[in-house]
Amino acid sequence: MVDTTPPDGETLREIAARHNRAYDTLRAQWSRHPDWPAPIGKRGRSYVYDPAAVDAAIAAHFTRGTAAFEPGRLYTAREISELTGISAATIRSDVSRNRWPAPDDTSQMANRWTGTTITTALTGRRHDPRTAGSA
């Protein structure tokens, strides 16, 4: 007798939803990475993947580590970049587009943000692992 039970696992759309990412990002970029796990079967026309293997690949290659910022300390965009992997240019660009908070201190040559402000800004970012499901 042929087993017709679909394999346990998740489709790329389900993985994208669980990790709060666009399906096209997973389909066109992440799933083409050499370390992306092989499918464990199919559900309808979609491949399914082992969630634990997917989570391991995402943690290893597609998420930034969580940096600990001292709440009252002031950080420059360059220091934030070194601790988070978000480029200083991206931070400056996001400030001008109101996607990153205004600096807490502008009295020096470089704008600076407190650790509390940075932590709040990172929590709201799409790429932050603390808000991206189980990764």
PyMOL commands that set and color helices and strands:
alter all, ss='L'
color gray80, all
select helices_A, chain A and resi 12-18+23-28+30-32+51-61+77-84+88-96+115-124+129-131
alter helices_A, ss='H'
color red, helices_A
select strands_A, chain A and resi 41-43+46-48+74-76+112-114
alter strands_A, ss='S'
color yellow, strands_A
deselect
rebuild
show_as cartoon
